[in-house]
Amino acid sequence: MTEGWKATNDVDAVVVGSGPNGLVAAITLAEAGWRVLVLEAAAKYGGGARTEELTLPGFRHDVCSTAHPLAVASPAFRHLGLGREGLQLAHPEVPLGHPLEPGRSLYLYQEVAETVAQLGRDARTWEHTLGALGRRWERLSDGVLEPLAIPPRTPLTTGAFGAVGVWPTTWFARSAFREPDTRALFAGLAAHATLDLAEPLTTAVGLLLGGLAHGVGWPVAIGGSQSIADALVRRLESLGGEVRTGHPVSSMADLPAARAVLFDLTPRQVLRIAGDRLPSKYRRHLATWRYGSGVFKVDWALDGPVPWVDERLAGAGTVHLGASFDEMVIAEREVAKGRIAERPYVLVAQASAADPSRAPEGKHTLWAYCHVPHGCDVDMTEAIERQIERFAPSFKERVLARHVMGPAALEAHNANNIGGDIAGGVSDWRQMAARPRLSITPWAAPDPSIFLCSSSTPPGGGVHGMCGRNAAQVVLKRFA
Ligand SMILES: Cc1cc2nc3c(=O)[nH]c(=O)nc-3n(C[C@H](O)[C@H](O)[C@H](O)COP(=O)(O)OP(=O)(O)OC[C@H]3O[C@@H](n4cnc5c(N)ncnc54)[C@H](O)[C@@H]3O)c2cc1C
C-alpha cells in the first residue's frame, strides 16, 4: 500500500498519528486544498480521544480524556463547529466537586455566584480572579491556546492571566485566599499540571481550568470522547482527507512522498523516525526532552452511582480527592521527587453522571487516576480505592468489574504516553517556553518538510487541537 502512494505521489501532506492534534492539523491543511493522509499506529483513530468497552459489554469507558472544557473553548474547535458532524456534548449538574471531609464538600459551579456563596472571606477574590476569567473565556482561550500569535490575540487578558499564573500555587493560594477550603479547591485544579505545586506556572493551570469551568463548563462528549475523534474524521473525509489505521511509522522510508510531514508524536519518537534528516544540535535538543511523572488509571463498571456520603457529589462530572491544600501539596511533591504518595491526589471522572449512554440502564462507568513517578510499576489500585472509600465507604460493593492501566499499559495503548506521561513532556516553565525548542515557530523542525504538531508543542496537553492547528498554519505559510 505504501508503495502505491510512493508511485502515485498523490498526497501533499502526511500526518503521523491521529490524536486530536493530528486530526486538526490534517483538517486545517485539507481546508486549504491540500491532499492529506493520516497514518495511525493503533487499530482505531483518536489518540487520547478513544472510548472502549474496557470492562464489561455495554460499559463504554474513555480510555484517556473525558472532561472537555478545552475542546469547547479552543479556537480550533470553535472554528470547526463539530456539532455539524454530529458531536453532542452533555453537561453534568456541576463541573467539579471537592470533598473536604466525609459529608462536606465544595463545588465549582458554572455560575460564579453559586460558587462564591460557599467561599466565605474569599468570595470577592474568587469573583475577581476565576470569575472574571470565566466572563472573558473567549479572550482567555484565544490568548492562552494561541500563545505565540503575532500580534498577540488578547494582550490585556493574557497579560493579566500571565502575571498571576506565573506564580507557584503554594504562593498564590496562600496569599490570595484566606479560607483553607478555598485553597484546597484551587490546589485540586492546579494539580492537573502534574507538577510539584511549588513550581512556577502551576497557578496558570488552576486559573485556566477554573476560569473555563465558569465560562463554558466541563462537559463530556455524548457516547464517549471517541465521538470527538469520529466528528473530526468525518470532517476530514468530507474534505477529501484519509485516515489509515494499523500503520505504525518507524522510519521516513515508511512514508509516501509529500511536501510536508507533520508528526503528532513526542520528540523521542520523532528522533527515532526522522533523526537522520535533522541537524545534530536539534537532535540533541530532542534527545534531552524531559518526560514527566506518569499516571495510574483505574476504570470501573459500577452497578449504581458512587455511594458518596455527600450525595450531591454524584452529580459532579469530576471529583478531586485530596481533601486539604496541604495533603495535595505533599502528594504532588512526593511524586515530583520520584516517590509514591501515601495519600495520592486522585482525579475522578464520572462521565455517566452527564451521559447515561455510557452504561446499561441504572449502571455507571467511572475512572480515576493518580500521579506516579515516571515509568513507575507500583500497583496503585488499592491506594486509589482507599481515597474513594474515605468519602464513599461502601464504594467497592458497587464494583462489577475493573480495568487497570499503569504507565506501561498507557504507553502500550498510545506510544505518546511515554512512561505514563500524558502531556507529551514535562509542562514546567522551561519546557513551556521551549516546546520543544525556543522559537517563534517551534512546530517547524530545521528540515523544511518536517513539523511537530503534538502536545509536545505549544500550547501543550489537552484535547483542544491547537498544537495541530498552529503547526498546520506554519506549514501553510511556509508553502504559500
Ligand atoms: C488517562 C488520561 C486522561 C486524560 N484526561 C483528559 C481530559 O479529561 N481532558 C483533556 O482535555 N485531556 C485529557 N487528557 C490528555 C489528552 O488526551 C492529550 O493531551 C491529547 O490526546 C493529546 O493529543 P495529541 O494529538 O497531541 O496526541 P495523542 O492524542 O496522544 O495522539 C497521538 C497518536 O499518535 C499515534 N502514534 C504514536 N506513535 C505512532 C507511530 N510511530 N506511527 C503512527 N502513529 C503513532 C498514537 O497511537 C495516537 O493515536 C488525558 C490523557 C490521558 C492519558
Ligand as a Chemical Component Dictionary entry (heavy atoms), coordinates in Angstrom:
data_LIG
# 
_chem_comp.id                   LIG 
_chem_comp.type                 NON-POLYMER 
_chem_comp.pdbx_formal_charge   0 
_chem_comp.three_letter_code    LIG 
# 
loop_
_chem_comp_atom.comp_id 
_chem_comp_atom.atom_id 
_chem_comp_atom.alt_atom_id 
_chem_comp_atom.type_symbol 
_chem_comp_atom.charge 
_chem_comp_atom.model_Cartn_x 
_chem_comp_atom.model_Cartn_y 
_chem_comp_atom.model_Cartn_z 
_chem_comp_atom.pdbx_ordinal 
LIG C1  C1  C 0 -5.746  8.946  31.230 1  
LIG C2  C2  C 0 -5.813  10.282 30.515 2  
LIG C3  C3  C 0 -6.793  11.194 30.855 3  
LIG C4  C4  C 0 -6.877  12.424 30.196 4  
LIG N1  N1  N 0 -7.901  13.277 30.500 5  
LIG C5  C5  C 0 -8.054  14.411 29.777 6  
LIG C6  C6  C 0 -9.222  15.198 29.920 7  
LIG O1  O1  O 0 -10.138 14.832 30.682 8  
LIG N2  N2  N 0 -9.340  16.331 29.166 9  
LIG C7  C7  C 0 -8.362  16.706 28.267 10 
LIG O2  O2  O 0 -8.516  17.757 27.613 11 
LIG N3  N3  N 0 -7.253  15.964 28.085 12 
LIG C8  C8  C 0 -7.088  14.829 28.808 13 
LIG N4  N4  N 0 -6.003  14.012 28.578 14 
LIG C9  C9  C 0 -4.916  14.491 27.690 15 
LIG C10 C10 C 0 -5.255  14.350 26.211 16 
LIG O3  O3  O 0 -5.785  13.072 25.933 17 
LIG C11 C11 C 0 -3.974  14.582 25.390 18 
LIG O4  O4  O 0 -3.342  15.774 25.794 19 
LIG C12 C12 C 0 -4.302  14.680 23.900 20 
LIG O5  O5  O 0 -4.903  13.495 23.448 21 
LIG C13 C13 C 0 -3.028  14.953 23.104 22 
LIG O6  O6  O 0 -3.358  14.914 21.735 23 
LIG P1  P1  P 0 -2.258  14.656 20.603 24 
LIG O7  O7  O 0 -2.973  14.709 19.327 25 
LIG O8  O8  O 0 -1.099  15.560 20.836 26 
LIG O9  O9  O 0 -1.689  13.176 20.880 27 
LIG P2  P2  P 0 -2.414  11.803 21.165 28 
LIG O10 O10 O 0 -3.843  12.009 21.456 29 
LIG O11 O11 O 0 -1.573  11.136 22.190 30 
LIG O12 O12 O 0 -2.319  11.017 19.772 31 
LIG C14 C14 C 0 -1.111  10.530 19.251 32 
LIG C15 C15 C 0 -1.445  9.451  18.246 33 
LIG O13 O13 O 0 -0.246  9.055  17.567 34 
LIG C16 C16 C 0 -0.276  7.646  17.403 35 
LIG N5  N5  N 0 1.092   7.180  17.224 36 
LIG C17 C17 C 0 2.077   7.139  18.143 37 
LIG N6  N6  N 0 3.193   6.674  17.598 38 
LIG C18 C18 C 0 2.933   6.407  16.284 39 
LIG C19 C19 C 0 3.713   5.935  15.185 40 
LIG N7  N7  N 0 5.008   5.622  15.300 41 
LIG N8  N8  N 0 3.105   5.783  13.978 42 
LIG C20 C20 C 0 1.787   6.112  13.796 43 
LIG N9  N9  N 0 1.022   6.579  14.820 44 
LIG C21 C21 C 0 1.586   6.730  16.042 45 
LIG C22 C22 C 0 -0.902  7.147  18.680 46 
LIG O14 O14 O 0 -1.402  5.818  18.551 47 
LIG C23 C23 C 0 -2.005  8.185  18.882 48 
LIG O15 O15 O 0 -3.184  7.817  18.214 49 
LIG C24 C24 C 0 -5.923  12.758 29.196 50 
LIG C25 C25 C 0 -4.933  11.827 28.831 51 
LIG C26 C26 C 0 -4.897  10.588 29.466 52 
LIG C27 C27 C 0 -3.879  9.563  29.008 53 
# 
loop_
_chem_comp_bond.comp_id 
_chem_comp_bond.atom_id_1 
_chem_comp_bond.atom_id_2 
_chem_comp_bond.value_order 
_chem_comp_bond.pdbx_ordinal 
LIG C1  C2  SING 1  
LIG C2  C3  SING 2  
LIG C2  C26 DOUB 3  
LIG C3  C4  DOUB 4  
LIG C4  N1  SING 5  
LIG C4  C24 SING 6  
LIG N1  C5  DOUB 7  
LIG C5  C6  SING 8  
LIG C5  C8  SING 9  
LIG C6  O1  DOUB 10 
LIG C6  N2  SING 11 
LIG N2  C7  SING 12 
LIG C7  O2  DOUB 13 
LIG C7  N3  SING 14 
LIG N3  C8  DOUB 15 
LIG C8  N4  SING 16 
LIG N4  C9  SING 17 
LIG N4  C24 SING 18 
LIG C9  C10 SING 19 
LIG C10 O3  SING 20 
LIG C10 C11 SING 21 
LIG C11 O4  SING 22 
LIG C11 C12 SING 23 
LIG C12 O5  SING 24 
LIG C12 C13 SING 25 
LIG C13 O6  SING 26 
LIG O6  P1  SING 27 
LIG P1  O7  DOUB 28 
LIG P1  O8  SING 29 
LIG P1  O9  SING 30 
LIG O9  P2  SING 31 
LIG P2  O10 DOUB 32 
LIG P2  O11 SING 33 
LIG P2  O12 SING 34 
LIG O12 C14 SING 35 
LIG C14 C15 SING 36 
LIG C15 O13 SING 37 
LIG C15 C23 SING 38 
LIG O13 C16 SING 39 
LIG C16 N5  SING 40 
LIG C16 C22 SING 41 
LIG N5  C17 SING 42 
LIG N5  C21 SING 43 
LIG C17 N6  DOUB 44 
LIG N6  C18 SING 45 
LIG C18 C19 SING 46 
LIG C18 C21 DOUB 47 
LIG C19 N7  SING 48 
LIG C19 N8  DOUB 49 
LIG N8  C20 SING 50 
LIG C20 N9  DOUB 51 
LIG N9  C21 SING 52 
LIG C22 O14 SING 53 
LIG C22 C23 SING 54 
LIG C23 O15 SING 55 
LIG C24 C25 DOUB 56 
LIG C25 C26 SING 57 
LIG C26 C27 SING 58 
# 
